[in-house]
Amino acid sequence: MPRKSGPQSLLASLKQQGAKALAALRQEITRREQELVVLKTEEERWKEVVGAQPRATTAASTPKPATKKRPRLDWDTVLSQLPATFIAQEVKQKTHKPMGQVYAGLSRWEEDRKVKKNPNGKYQKISAPLPSLQKETNAQAKKKPAA
């Protein structure tokens, strides 16, 4: 009788080895579960002797402490509350945020052209241009032919 060779015999061999490994794994899981039951029973006996409270059966049953969420900070409101010229420390005092977040907010204001930084390290509010003028300027820039 010809012997099977090639991919089919290799696949059958792998499946057989996989089934053996799975059976061994199931036996190990069963053994450890039985050992765990014995250990939990022993724990309960020791708790009775010591007088400790029995532990909760699952970690999910213990409620987590509620965290207090603060409302999101409106940076435009903060800007409106600042004087015409201010320093980063004043923003920190208004927002109660770390300096990293303050500088991120200041950078955002600079990108949005709401403030500009002076050479002396102070920031100055900029009055916003009218949207209609800004649209006209953008439209004129697009119409200019490339030279």
Secondary structure, DSSP 8 states (H G I E B T S, - for coil): -----SHHHHHHHHHHHHHHHHHHHHHHHHHHHHHHHHHHHHHHHHHHHHT-----S-GGGS------------HHHHHHHS-SEE-HHHHHHHH---HHHHHHHHHHHHHTTSEEE-TTS-EEE-----HHHHHHHHHHHHHS---
